[in-house]
Every structure is written in C-alpha cells, then in structure tokens.
Amino acid sequence: MSMMMKLAREDIDSSEKREKYTVSVVGRGRMCLSTACLFAEAGFKVIGVDMDQRIVNLMKTGKSPFTEPQLDALIKKHMREGRFTATTDARNSASISDIIIFMVPTHVDQRKKPDYSYVEKACREAGMGLRSGSLVIFQSTVGPGVTETLVKETLENASGLKAGTDFGLAYCPIRATSEHVSEDVAHAKVVGAINQQSLKAACLVLGIITKGEIVTVRDVRTAEAVKLFENVCLDVNIALANEFARFCEKTGIDFVEARNAANTQTHRYLQVPRIAGGGHISEDPYLLAEEAEEVNVKLRMLTLARKINDEMLIHTLHLAKDALRSCGKTLRRAKISVLGVSSCPNVKESRGSPTKKLASTLRKRGSLVQVYDPLYTHKELLKMGYPAKTTLTKTVEGVDCIIIAVGHDRFRRLNLGRIKIFVKKPAAIVDMGHVIDPDKAEKEGFVYRGVGRGVWTK
C-alpha cells in the first residue's frame, strides 16, 4: 500500500508536518490559483502548473494573472517564503509531488460536443512523472464516467502504475462561482473515489483547506454528476426567468418587482433573466447530454432550457430594434455602444460571455458597434477583438442606442444626465442587466427598454 493511501490525520495536523508534502495544482484560472494559495497558506509546498508560459512568468514575479488583490498578496508571500513555485512542466512537478490536483478546463466544440483534449494532455504529461504512492484528486468538470475512463486510463498508461493500488484517485468537483471564487473554493466539498483508501486520503487532504463540510458520495460517477446537476439546475431556472421576463414585457408587468416580491417566500427563488448563463453554465449541459445520449436517455428539459437561453441574444436585438423605432431610427446604420463583456456581473471573466456574439450579430444587421467594460483596459478589449474606445464618454459619443449587456454594479452609477449630452438624441437604452432605473432614464429623455420591464415597453 502506498504512502498517501495510508495517510492518517496526525500526519498533517500541523503546518510543520504539512511542509513535508508537496502539492501540484495543474490547470488554469482563478479557481486553480485560489486552491494553490489555500494549500500554501495551510503549510504545504505548492507547485502551480500552467501550460501558458506567460501566466507562469507572471506568477514567478509574484503577480496574479487575475484581478484579485488578495491573490497577489498571497502569491508574493508564499513565493518569498519558498512555499509556492510555478512551472509549465507537469511531468517534473508530478515526479516531486505527493498530491496532484487537476483543475484543467473542459470545453464544448462547435458541434456542442465535449472537448477533453486539455484534460488528456495534462493527464499524459503529469502521468509520465507520476510516482508510486501519490494521491490524484481530479476536479475538472466532466461528464459522469470520464474520470474512471479517460482520466484513469491516461494516467495509468503514461505512468505504468495502477490506480487504487499504486496511486489514489478521487474526484471532487469545483463548486465555486466566478463571483465568489476565493470564498467558494474553501466551502463545502463533495468527494467520490475509486476505493475506500483513496476516499479517506482525499477527505483528509481536502479537509485541511475546507471550512464547510465534506460530503462523501458512493462513487466517482455520483460526484461528477453533482456539479453538472447543480449547473443544469441553474441553467433551467435562468430559462424560466427568461420566459417569465418575455411574458411580462407583453403584459405590462414589471418582472423585477414581481421577482422581488416572489423571493420574499423563503423556499422559492426566481433567478434574474440574462442573455447568457456565462462560463460553465452554458457549456456544462452538453457534457451531461453527451453521457445521456450514450445510455439512450433524452434530457428534454436540459435541451429546452439551452434553446430558450440561446434565444435571449436575438431577443436583445428585438428590444434594441423596438427602442430605436420609438426614436424614429432603425437598427441598420444605428450607432450602438454595448456595455459589459464579462460572462457575469462584477467579474473579469470573459468565457461564455454573450457580448462577442451580440456585437457581431449587430454588425451583420448593419449597426456600427463600440464596446466598453470598466473591468478591462482598452488594450485588453482590442486584444479580445472588440471595437473599443479608450473611455466611456468616447464610447457613448454620438450613439443612438446603449445596450447594457452585463449588469456590473459600476453601471448602476452611470450618470445619465451627463451621458445624454454626448448621445445622438433621441437615444435609447436597452437594459439587459437591470441596473438602470427606468423612470430616471425616461426623465433624462432616453427611450427605455429592459428585459422583463413590461411597464416601459410601449
């Protein structure tokens, strides 16, 4: 039996004892870095493994590639104390690690099929360095069954070792949201493993960095399903909110008011309508759909929710068209500024953002588009392929319509009285993020349209 598989609580019950163990965190993104910092804070030696040399170079200088001030401070501190290093070499880091945590991104391709190429590559690279006695905790979001087939087989083939005998293998989904990464990463965890020894070792290791409870489930497949069920549930609830919002627009009901009143009932919770689920929310359903197809089960609710949520982009165009018509203008040749490129409010995370598609669809319809987001620099927006101006004032100068695609809190403080000086009057505001007070907008002379704001849709 291997070393990590025999791990006991007293082996890691103080930061001095934890110094003897090295943890490799393989992957990319905010979750990955937050997890690495939590292990370093607890006293473990940590290696951050990212295939992107630019990100590794940043971390080596003690900088976080993400706009999270607390991460910057933690990386600097642990680099200085020799507890944290960064590399692109997964093979070498695995060869000197006791615990390897995979948080590699998974995607869906153009055909909405899962793309596990990053997972496979990372497992092959680390597998070549994997030593007997290690514990592997896999955390990437995958369809039920993927850890015990693709992940396990790739690790075994690359290392020549046997999972469950020579190394431990457990699965623990990342259940953090983009808005609250640092807090969520430390909260309740769900763990499944290929055998009892792997489960016990993984729970002991994860217990060190977890504030909430650790929920153990009967097997890996169940743990994989937990994350997908959570995200699909959210996607379905967003679809329901989007349906209600469209109903409200036609009936003169204000969805925001109805939602706020409904949510005073503690056991009900209505979501906010939005153009896209953002990030994993819009991709995870397809990971589940693929596995369902394999066993000949039709997940109809999942498919319908995706269809409804994807249609919100076209609905945004309808609202813009309607608002411009009230200004005596058309979508064709209209100058439009789109505010917000993040996938969700107040977070610098562009994966799954609806804005790229919204901007290109508007351009196809003949509109002239400018984009702005206070969380990104002008340079970053240009690099992402957006037509952007350097300031908000320049972005709204001479525009016929402002579309708020993402409800950043910063947009709640927009000075409409000042903005109206620069726009081409009469101008429209299409509020997809529920951040503008409709009465104030109309008072300042704007034609207002908002998702679900039936009272102002004439």
N, C-alpha and C positions, 0 to 999 in steps of 0.2 A: 504493500500500500504506500502511496506517495506522501510526501511531506505535507502539502497543503490539504490533502484529503484527511489528514489526521489532526488538522488544526483544532486546538482547544481554546476556549475563551481566555484562559490565563496566558496564552501565548501572545495575545495582542491587547492586553488590558491596560497598557500604559504607552505613552508616546515613545518612551525609551525602548520598549520591546518592539514597537512597530517600525522603528528605524532599521531593523534587520531585514525588513521586507521591501521589495521593490514592486511598484505597480506601474504597468504600462497602460496608458489610455489611448487607444487607437481610433482615430476618426477626425471629424472636424465640426466646427460650430460651437456655439455658446454653451450648449449642454455639456459638451466634451470638456471644455476648459473649466467650467464650473465644477464638474466632477473631479477633475485633476486637482484643482485647488482645495477641494474638501478633503481629499486623501492626504495632500501635503500638510494641510492645517492639522490633521489628526496625527501627523508624525511619520507617515510612510515616505519612502523615497519614491518620487514620481517621475515618469518619463512621458512627456506629451508627444505622441506620434501623429504627424500630419504629412500627407503626401505633397502638400503645397509648400515649396521651399520658402516662398515669400512670407507665409504665415509663421513658419519655424524661425526665420530670421527676425521677425517682429518679436516673437516670444523670447528669443535669445537676448534681445535688448531690454527685456523686462516690460514689454508692451503687450496689451491685449489687442487682438485684431478686431475686437468689438467695442462698441461704446458702452462699456460698463466700468465705471471708475473703480468699483471695489475689486474687480478682477485685476486691473492694472496694479493696484497696490499689493495684492496677494502674490501675483507673479514676481514682481520686483523683490518682495520679502523672501519668498522661497528660493528664488534664484540665488540671492545673496547668501542665504543660509545653506545652499547646496542641496536643498531638498527637491528642487524641480529643474529638469533639463528638457530640452525639446530637440527632436530629430525627425528626419524623413525616413530613417532606416528601421522599418518594423521588424526585420529579421534579427538584427543585432539587439534591439531593445527587448525582444521576446527571449533571447538567449540569456539575458541577465535579470529576467523578471520572474517573480513568484506568482503574480496575479496579472492577467491580461484582460483588459476590458475593451470590448469593441463597441464603438458608437459611430459606425460608418453610415453615411447617408444612403437611403434607398430611394429610387425614383420610379416613375412610370414613364414609358416611352410615348411616342406619338399615337400609337395604337391602343393606348391605355393598358399596356401590359407591364407587369413588374420588371424592373431592370436591377438585377442584383450583381452587376459586374463589379461595382466598388467593393461589395461585401466579399465576393470571391477572391478578388485581387488581394485585399487586406488579409484574409484568412490564409491565403497561399504564402504571402510574404512572411507573416508572423509565424505561420506553421513551420516554415523552414528553420526557424530559430527556437521553436518551442522545446522546452526541456521537460524531462520526466519530473513529475511532482508539482507541476503548475496547476493553477486554477484559472479556467477561462470563464468569464462572465460576458455573455453576449447581450447587447442592449439595443441593437438596431431594430427598427420597426419592420417586421417581415410577416408574410402570410403564415398561418398555422402549419407547422410541418417543416418549414425551411431550416430551422436551427438543427433539427435532427437529421436532415438530409444534406443539403448543400454545405452548411457551415461545418458540421461534424465530419463529413467525408473529406472536405477540402483540408481541414486541419490534420486529419489522420493520414491522408495521402502525402501531404507535404512534410509531416514530421516522422512518419513511420511509427507513431505512438498510438495507443488505443484509448479512446475516450471512456471514462468511467473506471479504467484500470490504471493507466499511466498518467492521465491528467483529468481534472474535474471539469465538468461542463454544466453551466447553469444559464438560465435566461431570466432577465429582469428588464421589462420594458421601461423606456424613458417616458415618464408621465408628466413632464414639465410643459408648461405653456410658454410661448415666446414672450408673453408679457411679464412673467414672474419666474424667470429661469433660476436665479440664484436661490430663491426660497423653495421653489418646487422640487429642485433636484434633491434636496435634503428631506423631502416629505415622504409619506407612506410609500412603501415599495411592494411590488408583487414579485414573487420568485418561484420559478419552477426549475427542476433539474433532471438530469438523466438517471440519477440514482441518489440514494439517501446521503451518501458521503459528500457528493457534490453540493447537495441542497444545504447540508449543515455548514459546510465551509463557506459557501456563498452568503448565507444568512449572517454568519459571524463577521465576515469582511464588510458586507454592506451595512450591518448594524452599527458599525463604528461611525459611518457618515450620515446615518438616518435619524432624524428627530422623531418622525412618526413611526407607526407600527410597521412590521414586516409581515406581509400576508403570504403564507406559503400555499401553493396550489399543487394539485396531484401530479401534474406533469408539465413539460415544456410547452406542449401544444396549447394547454389552457392559458398559460402565462402569455403566449403570443397573441391569443385571441382577446385577452383583456384589453390591451392597448387599442386594437382595431375596433372592438365593440364600443369603447369609450368615444373614439373619434368619429365613428359612423353615427353613433347616437347624437353627437353634437351636430354633425352634418344634416341629419334628418330634422333636428329641431330648428336649425337655421332655415331649412327649406320650408318648414311650416310657418316660420315668421315671415319669410319672403312671400308666401302665398297670402297670409293674412294682410300683409302690407299692401299688396296689389288690390285686394278686396276693399281695403279702407280707402284707397285712392279713388275708387269708383263710387263709393257710398257716402263720402263726406265725413268719414270717421277719422279721427287722428290716432293712428296706431300707437304713437309714443305715449299718449295719455291713457289709452286702453291698456297698453302693456304695463305701464307703471302701476295702474290700479289692480290689474290681474296679479301682478307679482307681490302684492301685499298678502296674498294667500301663500302661506309658508311652504306648502307641498306642491306648488306649481311654479314653473319658471319658464317664462317666454323669452326666447333669445332675441337678439337685435337683428333686423334684416340687414343683409350686406351683399355686396357684389360678388364676393368670393369668400370661401372658407379660409383661404390662406394657408400656405405651407403644407403640412401633412394632411390637414383636414380635407383638402380637395384631391389628395392622391391615395391616402390610406384605403378608402372604399374599394379601389381597384385591386389592392393586394388581397383583400378578402374575397372579392368577386372571382378572382383567378382560382383560388382554392375551392370556392363553392362550385365553380364550373367543373372542376376535376371530379367532384363527387355528385355531379348532376343535380345540384340544388339551385333554384332560382331565387336570388335575394332581390325581390321586386321593389321593396321599399328603398333599399340602398340605391338601385338604379334610377328610380323616380326622383329621389332627393338630389342626386347628382345632376339630372336633367334640369330640374327646377332651378338649382343654384347656378348652373352654367348659363341659363337663360336671363339671369339678372343683368348681365352685361348689355344685352340687347334692350332690356327694359330701361336701363340708364340712358341709352340713346333715345328711346321714345320720350322720356321725361325732358331731355335736352331739346329735342325737336319741338315738343309741345310748348316749352317755355319760350323758345326762340320765336315760335309762331305768334305768341302773345306779344312779343316785342316787334312784330312785323318783319321778322328775319327768317332765314332758312338755314338749315344745317350746312348745306353747300355754301362754301365761301365764308362761313362764320369763323371768327377768330375765338378759339376756346382755350382757356387755361385749366389744366387738370391738377388739382392739389392732392398730393399724397401718392407715394409709390411703394410704401411698405405693404406687407401682406396683412398686417393687423395694426390697430392704433398704438401709437407711442413706442413702437419697437423698430429698431433699424434692422429689419429682416425682409428681404425682397422676394424670397422664394414663395411662389404661389400667389404673388401679387396680381390683381386684375388689371393694373394700370397699363402695362405694356400692351396687352390686347385691346384695351379700351382706346388708347392713343392711336394704335394702328388702324382700328376699325373707323374711328372718327376721320382719320386722314383719307381712308378709302372712300368715305362718304363726301369728301371734298372740303373738310374743315382744315383750318390752319391751327395746329396744336402746340402749346407750350406747357411744360411740366415743372412743378416745383414741390419740394419737400424739405421742411426745415431740418430734418434729421440727416440729410445728405448734403455734401458740398456740391457746388456747381460742377466741379471736375468729376466727382463720382457719378453724377447723373448723366453727364456726357459719355463717360466710360460705359455706362449701362445701356447706351444707345438712345437716350431720351433727348428730345429737343428742349433744351433748358436755358433760361436766362439766369443771371447772377443773383437777382433779388426778387422778392415777392412783388414789389412795386413794378419792376420791369416785366414780370410775368403777367400781371393783370392790365398792363398798359394797352389801351385800345381794344380790349377784348369785348366780345358780345355775350359771352357766357362763361361762368366759372363753375366747374364741376368739382365738388369735394368728394374724392373717391375713397379716402380713408379718414376716419374721424379722429385724427390726432387732437389731443387736448389743446395744443397750440392754436388750432384753427377755431376753437371756441372763443379765443380772444381777438379774432380778426376785427379790425376797426373798419366797419362797413362805411362809416361816414367818410373816412379817408380814401377807401378803395373806390368809392363812387366817383371821386374826382378824376380817376385815371381811366375808368372803363368807357366804352363807347355806348352812350345812353340811347335808348333804353337797354339795359343789360339784364341777363338772367343769372340766377344762382340755382344750381341743382345740387341738393344736399343729400348725398348717399350715406353720410356718416352721422346724421342727427346732431350736428354741432352748432347749427345756426338757428337763432330764434326767428321763426317765420314772420312774426309781427314786426320785429326790428328791421328785417330785410325789406319788407314791403314799405315800411315807413321811410326807409332811405331811398326808395324809388326802384328797387330791384323787383323783377318778376321772380317769385319763389316757387320752386318745385322740390319736394323732398320725398324720399321713398316712404310710403305709408302715410304721408301727410295729406290725407284726402281733403281736409278743410281748405287747403290753398290751391288744390288742383281745379282750376276753372274748366 
